[in-house]
């Protein structure tokens, strides 16, 4: 089965004002995690990041932040960045624009960030234009597919390494569906690129660039 790892150029052109990749002079990778914080797995992710002394950006679902405030606080306290991933993990294509915007703003009350990533990477153009007035929309350069039961941990790691380049924003998930693939891939992925002298950085908000 073929997995789409890197977004097509046409899609990137349609949402060209978004962040897809942040190329730097020195080799740099931007680790991102979607859907948390979730007890157990997010805790494990934070422990791994701490072990390797690397930073990441967490796109958090508001209802998970509300359920797990101490875990969210740990993300912030350990120097990671957070972003808005809607309050209830809404699908943009299947949600009326105003309802979607309201859901984003509800999440903003819990996740004080002007970074936004749409769940599933799906966003109507009407939603995108309005959200872009207040947020920097962050997509990705590499999708790990760690959440898929149709991909093995070994293949998840292989694909993630193969498509990563300087400035890549890579998506992992701190949700239960991704646990098996993530626990194999993440430490091996980090070790591989640290050995190649890559650094791991957070995605900064627009006014921090």
C-alpha positions in Angstrom: 0.0 0.0 0.0 1.3 3.4 -1.0 1.3 6.2 1.7 1.4 9.8 0.8 4.3 11.1 2.9 4.9 14.6 1.4 2.0 16.8 0.5 1.5 17.4 -3.3 2.9 20.7 -4.7 -0.6 21.7 -5.8 -2.0 21.6 -2.3 1.0 23.5 -1.0 0.4 26.2 -3.6 -3.3 26.5 -2.6 -2.3 27.2 0.9 0.9 28.9 0.1 0.6 31.4 3.0 0.9 28.4 5.5 4.1 27.0 6.9 5.1 23.7 5.3 8.8 23.7 5.8 11.3 26.0 7.5 14.7 25.6 5.8 17.7 26.8 7.8 21.4 27.3 7.2 22.2 24.4 9.5 20.4 21.1 9.3 17.2 21.5 11.3 14.1 19.4 11.9 10.8 20.4 13.5 9.2 17.6 15.5 5.4 18.1 15.9 2.8 16.0 17.8 -0.9 16.1 17.2 -4.0 15.3 19.3 -2.7 15.3 22.9 -2.1 15.7 25.7 -3.0 12.2 26.7 -1.8 10.5 29.9 0.7 7.8 29.4 1.7 8.4 25.8 2.3 12.2 26.0 4.2 11.5 29.2 6.3 9.0 27.4 6.9 11.4 24.5 8.1 14.1 26.9 10.4 11.6 28.6 12.0 10.7 25.3 12.4 14.4 24.3 14.0 15.1 27.7 16.4 12.1 27.3 17.7 13.4 24.0 17.5 17.1 24.9 15.4 18.0 22.0 12.3 20.3 21.7 9.1 19.9 19.8 5.8 21.6 19.0 2.6 20.0 20.3 -0.7 20.8 18.5 -3.2 20.2 21.3 -6.9 19.4 21.3 -8.6 21.7 23.7 -10.8 19.0 25.3 -7.6 17.0 26.1 -6.0 20.0 27.6 -9.0 20.6 29.8 -8.9 17.0 31.0 -5.1 17.0 31.5 -4.0 20.5 32.7 -1.0 19.3 34.6 0.3 17.4 31.5 -0.2 20.4 29.4 1.7 22.5 31.9 4.6 20.0 31.8 4.8 20.6 28.0 5.1 24.3 28.5 7.4 24.0 31.5 9.9 21.8 29.7 10.4 24.4 26.9 8.2 23.0 24.2 5.8 25.0 22.0 2.0 24.4 21.7 -0.5 25.1 19.0 -4.2 25.0 18.5 -5.7 21.8 17.0 -9.4 22.8 17.6 -11.4 22.0 20.8 -13.0 18.8 19.6 -10.8 17.6 16.7 -13.3 18.8 14.1 -13.0 17.9 10.4 -13.0 21.2 8.5 -14.4 19.7 5.4 -17.5 18.4 7.2 -18.1 21.4 9.6 -19.8 24.7 8.9 -17.3 27.5 8.8 -18.7 29.5 11.8 -19.0 26.4 13.9 -15.4 25.5 13.1 -14.1 29.0 13.9 -16.0 28.9 17.2 -14.4 25.6 18.0 -10.9 27.0 17.2 -11.6 30.0 19.5 -12.8 27.7 22.3 -9.5 25.9 22.1 -7.6 29.2 22.2 -9.0 29.9 25.7 -7.0 26.8 26.8 -4.1 26.9 24.3 -2.7 30.4 24.1 -0.9 30.2 20.8 -1.2 31.7 17.4 -0.1 28.5 15.7 -2.9 26.4 14.2 -3.0 23.0 12.6 -6.3 21.7 11.2 -7.1 18.1 12.2 -6.6 15.7 9.3 -4.9 18.6 7.5 -8.3 19.4 6.0 -9.6 22.9 5.9 -12.1 24.7 3.6 -10.6 27.7 1.9 -13.2 29.9 3.6 -12.0 28.6 7.0 -8.4 29.0 6.0 -8.8 32.6 5.0 -10.5 33.6 8.2 -8.3 31.6 10.5 -5.2 33.1 8.8 -6.2 36.5 10.1 -5.3 35.5 13.6 -3.2 32.3 13.3 -0.3 31.0 11.4 -1.5 27.8 9.8 1.1 25.0 10.1 0.9 21.9 7.9 3.9 19.6 7.3 6.7 18.4 5.0 6.6 14.8 6.3 3.6 12.7 7.5 4.8 9.7 9.4 1.5 7.8 9.3 2.2 6.5 12.7 -1.5 6.3 13.4 -2.1 3.7 10.6 -2.6 0.1 11.5 -1.6 -0.7 7.9 2.0 0.4 8.3 4.6 -1.5 10.4 6.8 0.3 12.9 9.8 -0.4 10.8 8.2 1.0 7.7 7.0 4.1 9.6 10.6 4.8 10.7 12.0 4.1 7.2 9.5 6.5 5.5 10.1 9.2 8.1 13.8 9.1 7.6 13.7 8.8 3.9 11.6 11.9 3.3 13.1 14.2 6.0 15.3 17.0 4.8 16.7 20.3 6.2 13.7 22.3 7.5 11.3 19.4 7.5 8.2 19.7 9.7 7.3 16.1 10.6 4.0 15.0 12.1 3.8 12.3 14.8 0.7 11.7 17.0 0.5 11.4 20.8 -2.8 9.4 20.5 -3.5 5.8 21.3 -3.8 4.7 17.6 -0.2 5.8 17.0 1.3 4.3 20.2 2.9 1.1 18.6 4.5 2.9 15.7 5.5 5.9 17.7 7.3 4.1 20.4 9.5 2.3 17.9 9.9 5.2 15.5 10.5 8.3 17.6 13.7 7.4 19.6 15.2 5.8 16.5 14.3 8.7 14.3 15.8 11.2 16.8 19.0 9.2 17.2 19.4 8.9 13.5 19.3 12.6 12.8 21.3 13.6 15.9 24.1 11.4 14.6 23.9 13.4 11.4 24.2 16.6 13.4 20.7 17.8 12.9 19.1 20.0 15.6 15.5 19.8 16.7 13.7 23.2 17.1 10.3 24.4 18.0 8.1 26.3 15.5 7.9 29.9 16.6 4.8 32.0 16.4 4.7 34.7 13.7 5.6 37.5 16.1 8.6 35.5 17.3 10.2 34.9 13.9 
